[in-house]
Amino acid sequence: MELNKKLEILADAAKYDASCASSGAQRSDSRSGKGVGSTGGAGICHSYAPDGRCISLLKLLLTNSCIYDCHYCINRRSSNVRRAFFTADEVVKLTLDFYKRNYIEGLFLSSGIIRNADYTMEQVIAVAKTLRETHDFRGYIHLKTIPEASPELIEEAARYADRISINMELPTQKSLDLLAPEKNMARTKIAMGRIRQRLDDARAQKKDGNRKLRHATGQSTQVIVGADESTDADFLAGSDELYNSYKLKRVYYSAFSPIPEPSSILPLKAPPLIREHRLYQADWLMRFYGFKTQEILSPEQPFLDLELDPKLAWALRNRHDFPVNLQTAPKETLLRVPGLGVRNVARIIQIRRHTKIRLADLSRLRVSLSKVMPFLITADHNPSTLLLDSDRLRAKFAPKPQQLELFT
Amino acid sequence: MQSIDPGKNFQTWRQAAKKLITAAAAPEEIIWEKPDPQNLFHTSTLRSDTAEYSTFSVPKEFPQLAKSVACHQIEQRWALLYRILWRIVIGRERHLCSISSDPDIAKAHLLAKSVRREIHKMHAFVRFKLVDTDPETSRERYAAWFEPDHHIVEAATPFFRKRFANMDWSIFTPKGCAHWDGKTLRFSEGIPENPVEDPDALEAIWRTYYRSIFNPARLKVKAMTTEMPKRYWKNLPEADLIQELISESTTRVTHMMQEPLRPAKPAPKNKYLESLRQMSEAPPPEEPPSI
């Protein structure tokens, strides 16, 4: 099979993985070496596809042959999709050729499971090893690992990669049993726990002066949204655990979207893109805004409001906490005001040390006045408590029906 | 009123501005422009008796902000920077840079932001083409064409030196060019037209990748154009595929939705799959670690 055809199949096979980060790696560049590459700055998105996703890494499967049968996946063994295999050298050459032309930040490599977990891992590692050792490649490498692979192989992958990941896929074992029968949540968590320890060890070693140590700096995962009956509360509780107990850098939420070769066990439906978006917003609130999962969702209300962003929805449920005084409220309180982001809160705290803040100041900070006004007291504004208490407040923010993004 | 030549970058402007502050020249008295040699009245009339400001310091936030603002394309940037500097030093507003909502600072932040954004976009959207390979050393030479709005070539190219230290390259732009030969990063005047029109041989396979990585079932055109504005498209070899990908997407998804559902195939005889089944039935060998 010619290379172009393989690329077509094996990039298509990889596109359902949403992870795209190319940031957070240790600082390194090509000046002291013989190859190409640099990492350690902000991630760079070299292109965007019309699906709105960034193209940062060359995202490939080594092969789309797979002995697993995950029903949301086009590459499962029951699918009749055409199969292809890359050789390690083909992937190495593609990565270097694209990288030198500044098309990509590096390589994201995954694979269908062939023979067994260890054999598959070895094939994936061989590519990364050749890039690093033979070509002194110093760009970004993200390797997908398999929970059942031997811990030594996963650690070897971590030494060549900047980031490694295992996909959680679904939030409960019940869903996995139905849709991804070969996958097991307990085994995945054990592997993630082990990876966390290795990452911590590597960080400690570097701190202790082993500056030459090359090691991945983080792990991430992906969950599929809308393939099973799990609620948003299930997803967020899962993410909360992953961030806290396993110190994941990112949880990616990927809306289950139609694939060719649909499974009889999981019929296709429109991808829940707004739901996916709201989950990312809620995830952000947990990581950067000090919200607890239970504040965002409750057992009585296990789904995010699709019409309003989760911070605004929280504020409308907790009106007794508002209005807050912009001049005096602590940082944690300001972070909870709808319409104020992390950056602007930091700026406001700086500004108010020197001067009184007025609405015009906020608008020069590019804050949406109509969004914050009901919730804030400024030097020249005191919101009507009547509005804050009334039903009209929600109506003010809810989108008009025609503005809803509908799948057609 | 006097005309003062800001020169071409932050360094030259800073030298001129230092002299003006030393002379306590008010912002309203200065027109930042290249002095017209025909105009007899442009000769400097700076006072030299103001020892008070002969040396002065500014908070470190100011040069940081000013370096970015200086790269912006608008003419008024020099006057804006001088007004801020004057307020900090002569007006004794030492904290001015911390007041992001001040009209002058807000404006400066806005300009700095678009400059930083374009530097980032240059790092993202420069597309190198292989020009030749040295037959003896096999060192490769690449070239790229980029069209920035702002004067960012000098600020943006050290990134490429770090990343591509071991290949030779030139980046040509109308606002200045940068050249790396493995030893020094050299800058030259801008040129009006793309000198590397011919496509690189790899572009065809890059376009295959772009076409294949797109998921037609989740069209989000606005999310794409926000991050990859159309004005960059003409120098991106993949961008002329966008229209076609968008227009085909509905049909592609309709086909998927109409495909017959595939039944699950039985598991092949495989020792590894068998071992997974056994593991799942047995209790997990160790507890997942807790916090």
Chai-1 contact restraints between the chains, C-beta under 6 A:
chainA,res_idxA,chainB,res_idxB,connection_type,confidence,min_distance_angstrom,max_distance_angstrom,comment,restraint_id
A,N4,B,I205,contact,1.0,0.0,6.0,A-B,restraint_1
A,N4,B,T208,contact,1.0,0.0,6.0,A-B,restraint_2
A,L7,B,T208,contact,1.0,0.0,6.0,A-B,restraint_3
A,L7,B,Y209,contact,1.0,0.0,6.0,A-B,restraint_4
A,E8,B,T208,contact,1.0,0.0,6.0,A-B,restraint_5
A,E8,B,S212,contact,1.0,0.0,6.0,A-B,restraint_6
A,A11,B,Y209,contact,1.0,0.0,6.0,A-B,restraint_7
A,A11,B,S212,contact,1.0,0.0,6.0,A-B,restraint_8
A,A11,B,I213,contact,1.0,0.0,6.0,A-B,restraint_9
A,D12,B,S212,contact,1.0,0.0,6.0,A-B,restraint_10
A,K15,B,I213,contact,1.0,0.0,6.0,A-B,restraint_11
A,K15,B,N215,contact,1.0,0.0,6.0,A-B,restraint_12
A,D29,B,K162,contact,1.0,0.0,6.0,A-B,restraint_13
A,S30,B,A165,contact,1.0,0.0,6.0,A-B,restraint_14
A,S30,B,N166,contact,1.0,0.0,6.0,A-B,restraint_15
A,R31,B,A165,contact,1.0,0.0,6.0,A-B,restraint_16
A,K34,B,N166,contact,1.0,0.0,6.0,A-B,restraint_17
A,V36,B,F164,contact,1.0,0.0,6.0,A-B,restraint_18
A,S38,B,K162,contact,1.0,0.0,6.0,A-B,restraint_19
A,S38,B,R163,contact,1.0,0.0,6.0,A-B,restraint_20
A,I44,B,H123,contact,1.0,0.0,6.0,A-B,restraint_21
A,I44,B,A124,contact,1.0,0.0,6.0,A-B,restraint_22
A,C45,B,A124,contact,1.0,0.0,6.0,A-B,restraint_23
A,H46,B,A124,contact,1.0,0.0,6.0,A-B,restraint_24
A,S47,B,E238,contact,1.0,0.0,6.0,A-B,restraint_25
A,Y48,B,M224,contact,1.0,0.0,6.0,A-B,restraint_26
A,Y48,B,E227,contact,1.0,0.0,6.0,A-B,restraint_27
A,Y48,B,M228,contact,1.0,0.0,6.0,A-B,restraint_28
A,A49,B,F214,contact,1.0,0.0,6.0,A-B,restraint_29
A,P50,B,V221,contact,1.0,0.0,6.0,A-B,restraint_30
A,P50,B,M224,contact,1.0,0.0,6.0,A-B,restraint_31
A,P50,B,I242,contact,1.0,0.0,6.0,A-B,restraint_32
A,P50,B,L245,contact,1.0,0.0,6.0,A-B,restraint_33
A,P50,B,I246,contact,1.0,0.0,6.0,A-B,restraint_34
A,D51,B,F214,contact,1.0,0.0,6.0,A-B,restraint_35
A,D51,B,N215,contact,1.0,0.0,6.0,A-B,restraint_36
A,D51,B,R218,contact,1.0,0.0,6.0,A-B,restraint_37
A,D51,B,K220,contact,1.0,0.0,6.0,A-B,restraint_38
A,G52,B,K220,contact,1.0,0.0,6.0,A-B,restraint_39
A,G52,B,A223,contact,1.0,0.0,6.0,A-B,restraint_40
A,G52,B,M224,contact,1.0,0.0,6.0,A-B,restraint_41
A,I67,B,N270,contact,1.0,0.0,6.0,A-B,restraint_42
A,R77,B,K265,contact,1.0,0.0,6.0,A-B,restraint_43
A,S78,B,R262,contact,1.0,0.0,6.0,A-B,restraint_44
A,S78,B,A264,contact,1.0,0.0,6.0,A-B,restraint_45
A,S78,B,K265,contact,1.0,0.0,6.0,A-B,restraint_46
A,D97,B,L202,contact,1.0,0.0,6.0,A-B,restraint_47
A,R101,B,F128,contact,1.0,0.0,6.0,A-B,restraint_48
A,R101,B,L202,contact,1.0,0.0,6.0,A-B,restraint_49
A,N102,B,V126,contact,1.0,0.0,6.0,A-B,restraint_50
A,N102,B,F128,contact,1.0,0.0,6.0,A-B,restraint_51
A,Y103,B,W206,contact,1.0,0.0,6.0,A-B,restraint_52
A,N116,B,Y272,contact,1.0,0.0,6.0,A-B,restraint_53
A,E182,B,L276,contact,1.0,0.0,6.0,A-B,restraint_54
A,N184,B,S280,contact,1.0,0.0,6.0,A-B,restraint_55
A,A186,B,P284,contact,1.0,0.0,6.0,A-B,restraint_56
A,K189,B,P288,contact,1.0,0.0,6.0,A-B,restraint_57
A,I190,B,P288,contact,1.0,0.0,6.0,A-B,restraint_58
A,G193,B,P288,contact,1.0,0.0,6.0,A-B,restraint_59
A,G193,B,P289,contact,1.0,0.0,6.0,A-B,restraint_60
A,N244,B,I291,contact,1.0,0.0,6.0,A-B,restraint_61
A,S245,B,I291,contact,1.0,0.0,6.0,A-B,restraint_62
A,S257,B,A217,contact,1.0,0.0,6.0,A-B,restraint_63
A,S257,B,R218,contact,1.0,0.0,6.0,A-B,restraint_64
A,P258,B,A217,contact,1.0,0.0,6.0,A-B,restraint_65
A,P258,B,V253,contact,1.0,0.0,6.0,A-B,restraint_66
A,P258,B,M256,contact,1.0,0.0,6.0,A-B,restraint_67
A,P260,B,M256,contact,1.0,0.0,6.0,A-B,restraint_68
A,E261,B,R262,contact,1.0,0.0,6.0,A-B,restraint_69
A,P262,B,E259,contact,1.0,0.0,6.0,A-B,restraint_70
A,P262,B,L261,contact,1.0,0.0,6.0,A-B,restraint_71
A,S263,B,R262,contact,1.0,0.0,6.0,A-B,restraint_72
A,S264,B,L261,contact,1.0,0.0,6.0,A-B,restraint_73
A,S264,B,P263,contact,1.0,0.0,6.0,A-B,restraint_74
A,L268,B,M257,contact,1.0,0.0,6.0,A-B,restraint_75
A,P271,B,A217,contact,1.0,0.0,6.0,A-B,restraint_76
A,P271,B,R218,contact,1.0,0.0,6.0,A-B,restraint_77
A,R347,B,S100,contact,1.0,0.0,6.0,A-B,restraint_78
A,Q350,B,S98,contact,1.0,0.0,6.0,A-B,restraint_79
A,I351,B,I99,contact,1.0,0.0,6.0,A-B,restraint_80
A,I351,B,S101,contact,1.0,0.0,6.0,A-B,restraint_81
A,H354,B,H95,contact,1.0,0.0,6.0,A-B,restraint_82
A,H354,B,I99,contact,1.0,0.0,6.0,A-B,restraint_83
A,D361,B,S101,contact,1.0,0.0,6.0,A-B,restraint_84
A,R364,B,S101,contact,1.0,0.0,6.0,A-B,restraint_85
A,R364,B,A106,contact,1.0,0.0,6.0,A-B,restraint_86
A,L365,B,S101,contact,1.0,0.0,6.0,A-B,restraint_87
